[in-house]
């Protein structure tokens, strides 16, 4: 099963690539507090259909380039 994340497009200046910010929530093992972590992921967008600020669902895939290991599956409004 491939990992799926939901995130926001923060850069659309590249051709067929998007930079997506993903927020991951984890429970701290000792304190029990929920800790938020943000990661920035390069994603493949074949048709350039997403714009800055869109919420998207991304899925892990084979390496498409040096930095791209995810592709955009769905655009949420």
C-alpha positions in Angstrom: 0.0 0.0 0.0 1.3 3.4 -0.9 1.4 6.2 1.6 -1.1 9.1 1.0 -0.9 12.6 2.5 -3.1 15.7 2.3 -1.3 19.1 1.9 -1.3 22.5 0.4 0.5 23.7 -2.8 3.0 26.3 -1.8 4.8 26.7 -5.1 3.7 26.2 -8.7 6.5 27.9 -10.6 7.9 24.7 -12.1 6.6 22.9 -15.1 4.9 19.6 -14.2 6.1 19.9 -10.6 4.6 21.3 -7.4 5.9 21.9 -3.9 3.4 20.7 -1.3 3.5 21.4 2.4 2.2 18.4 4.4 1.3 18.6 8.1 1.9 15.4 10.1 0.5 15.0 13.6 2.2 12.5 16.0 1.8 11.8 19.7 5.0 12.4 21.7 6.1 9.1 23.2 7.0 10.4 26.6 4.8 13.4 27.1 1.7 12.2 25.3 1.2 15.6 23.7 0.3 15.9 20.0 3.2 17.3 18.0 2.7 18.9 14.6 5.5 18.6 12.0 5.6 20.2 8.6 7.4 18.7 5.6 7.8 20.1 2.1 7.5 17.5 -0.7 8.1 17.8 -4.4 5.2 16.3 -6.4 4.5 15.4 -10.0 1.6 17.2 -11.7 1.5 16.1 -15.3 -1.1 18.5 -16.6 -0.2 21.5 -14.5 -3.8 21.5 -13.1 -3.1 22.7 -9.6 -2.5 26.3 -8.6 -1.0 28.0 -5.6 -3.1 27.5 -2.4 -4.9 24.3 -3.6 -5.4 21.5 -1.2 -4.3 18.2 -2.8 -4.0 14.5 -2.0 -0.5 13.1 -2.9 0.6 9.5 -3.2 4.0 7.9 -3.0 5.3 6.6 -6.3 8.6 5.4 -7.9 11.3 8.0 -8.1 10.6 10.3 -10.9 13.7 12.5 -10.5 16.2 13.3 -7.8 13.7 15.0 -5.5 10.3 13.8 -6.8 8.9 10.7 -5.1 5.2 11.7 -4.9 2.4 12.4 -7.4 -0.8 14.4 -7.1 -3.8 12.1 -7.1 -6.7 14.4 -6.3 -7.4 18.1 -6.0 -9.7 19.2 -3.2 -11.5 22.5 -3.2 
